[in-house]
Amino acid sequence: MPPVNSSTIRIVKILLHAGFFVSGIATVIIGQLLPILKEKFALNDGQLGNFFPAQFAGSLIGTFLTNWFGKRNQFLMASLLGCFLMGAGILMLNFGSYELCLFGFFVNGLGIGLTLPSINMLILELNPTRAASALSVLNFFWGVGAIISQPFVDFFARGTNIFTPTIILSIVLFAIGAALVLLPKDIEQKPVAGDEEAVDFSIPIWTNPIAWMIAGFNFIHVGFESAMGGWLKTYTQRVEDGAVATLLPPIFLFFVFFVVGRGVAPLFFRFLNENKMLFLSLLTILLGMAILLSARNVFLLSVGASIAGFGTSSVFPTNMSRFTKTFGASASRRAMPFFICGTLGAAFTTWFIGYVSSRNANDLRSGMFILMGSVVVLIVLQIILQFKTNKSFESRL
């Protein structure tokens, strides 16, 4: 982006962070609405699990479209279209049939798939010298939105009537999209490489096994993160009746500590490189999941969720930073497979938990054990990646 108009750039940053904040609510609202939709349409866990593939199918298509916009240097256009689509999809959740609600989640996902990668790439290009820290701050805003999602829905929803929270959220999304429309059309430019590195699009990325290992890491982690946000509220109700009325429910604490972790991540990056940060984060998640899955009351469930949320917080932005540092300045414009793997992981893991639970007489705990296995696989994959990329990550941020 050109440095000639710093005030416009500042406005762009504010709008992008605001959009990321509201998209945090829109992304995880599916988990807050799951118990409501279960009651409204009398669904089992397998049917509930279908909402996730609907949203992530839209997100996958949106990610493909983001790649198209990126090649044409139009990430801002993708972001504003995403805001409008999220707003429309959220409104559609008021439809009175199961199938139409599925379509509403699909449209919401389409907007998410356009918005999240585009804003990540724009912030990455605005902050090339402190990529991991800038992405952590950006995703901190997403986490704040995710925190607000649960009390926001609980406060405004009335039984199975979700019109008030959905109309409020839609209006805000439409307003942010309209503000992005008013920005100068020529404000976005392709990233300029530093003197030490030229942007060379001929350098292969996706023929390198390391790129697919990093993308596979994203597949598993985004699946874990999405499943925690999507199923934890419902799981809490299964562990202890009446838990939904708890002042600080586990899903709320998961996102609170998720945000706290994103907020303090830049401090850790003063002492840790990407690989060390990822390994420490994964061990923290493993501890949290061990407590969460062994919990028989809401208190221990909250402790486990808090620890897991803190550990999860910096994994996505750090893994993304590792990708761009490994493959250079042009990687931000060729990251579609990275985001697609994350979307596929989210769709598969969230659906698979519902499927396993349904096959075990709606025993959701059996499905949640998939998440423990995901963390173990991530630790193994991180050890391999750390060995293969060790020379590239000796410098500290």
N, C-alpha and C positions, 0 to 999 in steps of 0.2 A: 504494500500500500504506500502511496506517496506521502512524504513527510511534510509537504507544502502547506497543508491545512490541518494543523494540530487540533483545532477545536472540533472539526468535523470527525476526525479520527476518534476523539474522545467521546463524541456522541455515538459513534458506531460501537465503541467498546461498551458503553452503558447499555445500549439496546441489545447487544449480543448477550451480555450477562443477564439482562432482564429476561430475554427470551429463553435462556438456558434455565433460569429459575422457574419460570412457568412451565417449561417442558418437563421439569422434574416432577411437578404435580401431575401433569398429563400422562407421563410415562408410567408412574406407579399407582395411578388411581384405579387401575384394574384390580389390584390386590385389595384395595379398600372397598370396592364395590362387590367383590366376590360373594361375601356372606349375604348381601342385599339381593343380588341376582339369584342366588341359590334359593332364597325364600320366595322371591317373586315368581320364578318359573319352576319351582320344585325340582331342582337338578341334583344329580349325583356328582361325585368328584370327577368322573370321567367326562361328563358333559361340561362341568365348570372348566376343566382343563382345556376345552376347545376354544375358550376365549383367548387364550394365550397365542396359539398358532394363528388365529385370525389377526390379532394385532401385529404379530411379528411377520406375518406374510406381507402385510401392508408396509411394514418397516423395511423388509427386504427389497421390495419394489422401489421404495423411496431411496434406499441406498444406491441401487442401480441408477436411478435418475440423478442422484447427487454426483455420481461419476460423470454423467453426461454434462451437467452444469459446470463441474470443475474443469473439464477439458475446454470449456468455452469461457472460463474465467468469470463464472457467474454464481459463486457461492452465496452472495447476498440475495440473489433472486431465489435460489433454492431455499434459503432460510425464511424469507417472507412467505413463499408459497406453503412451506411447512407449517408456519403459524396459522394460516387460514385453514388448512386442512385439519390440523389438530382441533381448532375451534369447531369446525363443522362436525367432525367425528364425535367429539364430546357431546354435542347437542343431540346426535342421533341415538345416544344411549337411553334417551327417554322413550324410544319406540316401545310398543306394547307386545312385541314378539321376540322370542329367543333368537330367531334367524336375523331379524333386523338389528338387534343389539350386536350380534356377531359382525355385521357389516359396519356398524358404527365403530367398533374396535379396529376393524381393518382400515377405515379411513383415518382414524387417529394414528394408527401405526404408520400409514403412508406419510403423514405429516412429521412424525418422529424420525422416520428414516431420512427425510429430506433435511430436517433441522439440525439434529445432533451432530452428524459428521461434518456438515457445512460450517457450523459455528466452531467446532473443534479445529478444523483446518484454518479458518480465518484467524483465530486466536494464535494458533501455532505460527502462522506466517507473520503476525504482528509482533511476536516475541521470539525470534529465532535464537537469541543467545541465552534465554532462560526458559526453554520449552517446558520442561517438567514442572517447574514452579508455576508458570502461567496456566498450564492445563489443570494443575491441582486447584488453583484459585477458581478457575472457571467451573470446574466440576464441584467445587464447594457450593456454588450457587445452585447447581442442580440438586445437590444434597439437601440444601435448605428447603427447596420446593418439595422434595420427597418427604421431609419431616412434616411439613405443613399439610401434606395430602391427607393423612389419617384424621387429625383433628378437624380439618376443613370439611371433610365429608361427614364426620360424626356430628358436627355442630349444625350443618345446614340440611342434612338429609332428614326426612320424616318417614320412618318406616321404610317402605319400598319406593317412596317418592324422592327422586334425586334431581328434580328439576332445578331447584335453587342453586346447589353447588355447580351443576353443569352450565347453567346460564352465566353465572359469574365468571367461571373459568373461560368460557368461550368469548365473552366480551373482552377480557384482558388479552387473550390471544389475538383476536381481531385487531385490537388497538395497537399492539406491538407490530403486527404485520403491516398495518397502515403506516406506521411511523417509518418502517424500513423502506416502504414504497417511495417516500418523500426524499430519501437520500440521493445525492448526485449519482448518476449512472456510471460515471467514470472513476468512482472512488476506489474500486478494486483493481489491483494490478497483480500480475504474476510475481512470485517471490524472486528477489534478487539475491544471488549467492554472494558470499563474501569473496575477498580476493583469493583466499586459500582454496576455494571450492567453486567450481563452475557447475551450473545446473546442466546436467547431461542426461537427457531422457533416453539415450541409447544404452545406458548402464542397466543390465538386467536385474530385476528384483525378484520376480516370481518364478525364475528358473533356479533360484537359490534356495536350498532346503531350509536354511535358517529363517527365511521370510515365512515359509509355511509353518515352521515350528512356532514362531511368534504369533502368527494368525491362529494356529491351533490353540495356543495358550489363551488367546482372546475368546475363542469359541467356548472353552470350558469355563473361564472366569465370568464372562458376561452371562452365561447360562446360570451359574451359581448366584450371581448378584440379582438377576431377574427373578429367579425362583424364590429367593429369600424375601424380596419385596412383594412378590405375588402371592405366596402361600403362607407366610408367617402369621398373618392375622387370623386366617382360618385355622391353622395348626394350634394357635393359642387357645382358641375356643374348644378344641378337642382335648387339650391337656387338662384344662380346669374350667368347668362350667362357670359362666358369669365373668370370665376373665376380660371379656371385651369392655366391661365397665371399669376396669382398673384405671387409676389416675394416669399412670405411666406404663402403657401396654408395651410388650416386647417390640412390636413393629415400630412404634414411635422411638424407643430407645435405640433400636438398630440404626435408624436413620440419623438420630441425634449424634451418636458416636461416629457414624459414617461421615457426617459433616465436620465434627471435631477433628477427625483424622485428616480430612482434606485441608482443614485450616492450619494444622500444625505441620503438615508434610513438608512445606518449604524449609522449616527448621531442621528436619532430619536430613534433607538433601545437602546441608552444609557439611555433614559428616559421612554420608553414605552415598555410594553410587547407585545406579538403577538396580543392578543385580542384587546387591546386599539389601536394599530397601524391599525388593520383591520377596526375597527369601524370608526376611523378618516378618513381613506382612502375612505371608502364607502360614507361618508357624503360629501367629496370633489367631488367624482364622481357625486353624485346626483345634486350638485350645477352646475357642468359643463354641465350635460345633460339638465338641465332646461334652461340654457342659449342657448345651441346648438339648441334645438328643437324649441325654440321661435324665433330664429334668422331669419331675412329676408334679411340679407346682409352678405358678406363674413367676415367683421370685427368682428361682434358678433359671427359668426360661429367659427372664429379662437379663440376668447376668450373662448368660451365654450369648444372647442376641447383641448385647452391648459390646462384648469383646469381639465377636465376629464382625460387627459393623465397623469398629475401629480398624481392624485388620484389613477389611475389604476396601477401605476408603481410597487408598493411593494406588491400588493395583492397576486399574485401567489406565489412568493417565501416565503412569510410569512405564507400563508395557508399550503404550503408544509412543512415548518419547524414545524408548529403546529402539523401536522400529525406525523412526526418522533419523536417529543418530547413526544407526547401522548403515542405512542406505542413502543418506545424503539429502540435500535440499529438494530434489525433485520427488522424493518419496511421498510428500504430502499430496501431490497430484496423481499419485498412482496407488492410493491406499484402499481402493474399493474392496479387494478381497479380504483385507484386514477387517473392515466394517461388516462385510457380508458374513464372515465367519462368526462375528459376535452376534449378529442378528439370528443366524441359524442356531447358534448355541442357546440363545435365549428361548427361541421357539421350541427346540427339542427338549431341553431340560424341564421347562415349566410344564409342557404337555406330558412328559414321561412320568413326572411325579404324580400327576392326576391319574394316569393310566395304571401305574403300579398300585396306587392306593385303591382304585376301583377294583382291581383284580384281587385285592386282599380285603374284601368286604369293607371298603371305605376306611381302611386303617392308614391314615395319612402319615403316621410315623414311619411306616415302612417305606413310603415314597421319599420322605425327607432324608433317609439314610443315603440316598443318591448323592446328596450334597457333600456328605463326609467323604465319599469315594472321589468326588470331583476335586476336593482339596488335596487329597493324597496324590492324585494324578498330576495336579499342578506342581506340587513340590518336586516330584520326580522330573517333570519336564523342565522346571526351573534349574535344577542341578545340571541337566544336560545343556541347557542354553547358556548357563553361566560358564561352563567349561568351554563352549564353542565361541563365545563372544568375549571372553575374559580380557583379551588384549584391547578390545574396542572400548572398554568401560573402566579403564584405570583412573582416568581423570575424574575429579569430583565436581558436582555442579556448584 
